[in-house]
Amino acid sequence: MTPFGAKLRDLRAARGQSLKQMAAALGVSPAYLSALEHGKRGRPTWLLIQRIIAHFNIIWDEAEDLQRLAALSDPRAVVDTAGLTPQATELANRLARDIATLPEAEIRALLSRLRTISRE
C-alpha cells in the first residue's frame, strides 16, 4: 500500500463510503480504485486527485497533503544515481535490494531523518 492509498482508504472509511460508491462518484472503476488503494497502480493523475479533493470537500492543508502523498506514492520508484557519489549509488542499490526486509522501526527512522533534511 502507498501513502496515498492509505490516506484514500482512511478518507473513504471516515465518510462511510464503499469502494463501489466512491468509484462511481469519481468516474473510475471499483477495480482501479482498489488497485490505487493497495498500491498496485501508479500515481493518480492530477485530475483524479482534484476529483477526490472535490468529492470529499477537502480544503487547504489537507488538499495539499493529499497531493504531496500522491507525489510520494509511486509503487515502482526509480532512483537515478548518475553523477552522484559511489556511496549514493550503493545506498540506492542496497535500499532497493533490502527494503522488504527492513524492520518497520528502521523505516520510520529513515523517513524521519529524510523528512528533517527535506523539511516536508
C-alpha positions in Angstrom: 0.0 0.0 0.0 1.2 3.5 -0.8 0.9 6.6 1.5 -1.7 8.0 -0.9 -3.6 4.7 -1.0 -3.7 4.5 2.8 -5.0 8.1 3.0 -7.6 7.5 0.4 -8.8 4.4 2.3 -9.0 6.4 5.5 -10.9 9.2 3.9 -13.4 6.7 2.4 -13.9 4.8 5.6 -14.3 8.0 7.7 -17.1 9.1 5.4 -18.7 5.7 5.3 -18.4 5.1 1.6 -17.9 1.8 0.0 -15.3 1.3 -2.7 -18.1 1.0 -5.3 -19.8 4.2 -4.2 -16.7 6.2 -4.3 -15.6 4.8 -7.6 -18.9 5.7 -9.2 -18.7 9.3 -7.8 -15.2 9.7 -9.2 -15.9 8.1 -12.6 -13.5 5.2 -12.2 -13.9 1.5 -11.8 -14.0 -0.1 -8.4 -11.1 -2.3 -9.5 -9.0 0.7 -10.4 -9.8 2.4 -7.1 -9.0 -0.8 -5.2 -5.7 -1.1 -7.1 -4.9 2.5 -6.3 -5.6 2.0 -2.6 -3.5 -1.2 -2.5 -0.5 0.4 -4.4 -0.9 -1.8 -7.4 -1.3 1.2 -9.7 1.0 4.1 -10.3 0.4 7.6 -9.0 -3.0 9.0 -9.7 -3.4 11.8 -12.3 -3.7 15.4 -11.2 -7.3 15.4 -12.5 -8.2 12.4 -10.3 -6.6 14.0 -7.3 -8.7 17.1 -7.9 -11.9 15.0 -8.2 -11.1 13.3 -4.9 -10.5 16.7 -3.3 -13.8 18.0 -4.6 -15.7 14.7 -3.8 -14.6 14.9 -0.1 -14.8 18.7 0.0 -11.2 18.8 1.2 -9.6 22.2 1.6 -6.3 23.9 2.1 -3.7 21.9 4.1 -5.5 18.6 3.8 -5.7 19.0 0.0 -2.0 19.9 -0.2 -1.2 16.9 2.0 -3.2 14.6 -0.4 -1.3 16.0 -3.4 2.0 15.6 -1.6 1.2 12.0 -0.7 0.3 11.3 -4.3 3.6 12.6 -5.4 5.4 10.2 -3.0 3.3 7.2 -3.8 4.8 5.7 -7.0 4.9 2.0 -6.2 7.7 1.5 -8.6 10.2 4.2 -7.7 13.3 4.6 -9.8 16.4 6.3 -8.4 18.8 7.8 -10.9 22.2 8.0 -9.3 24.1 9.0 -12.4 26.5 11.8 -11.4 26.2 11.1 -7.7 28.9 9.7 -5.4 29.6 5.9 -5.3 28.2 5.9 -1.8 24.9 7.4 -3.0 24.7 4.7 -5.7 25.5 2.0 -3.1 22.8 3.4 -0.8 20.2 3.4 -3.5 21.0 -0.1 -4.6 21.1 -1.5 -1.1 17.8 0.1 -0.2 16.2 -1.3 -3.4 17.5 -4.8 -2.5 16.9 -4.7 1.2 13.8 -2.6 1.8 11.4 -5.6 2.1 13.4 -6.9 5.0 13.9 -3.7 7.0 12.1 -3.6 10.3 9.3 -1.1 10.5 11.2 0.9 13.2 14.1 1.3 10.8 11.9 2.5 8.0 10.3 5.1 10.3 13.7 6.3 11.5 15.0 6.7 7.9 11.8 8.5 6.9 12.1 10.8 9.9 15.7 11.7 9.0 14.8 12.3 5.4 11.8 14.5 6.3 14.1 16.5 8.6 16.6 17.0 5.7 13.9 18.0 3.1 11.7 19.8 5.6 8.4 18.1 4.5 
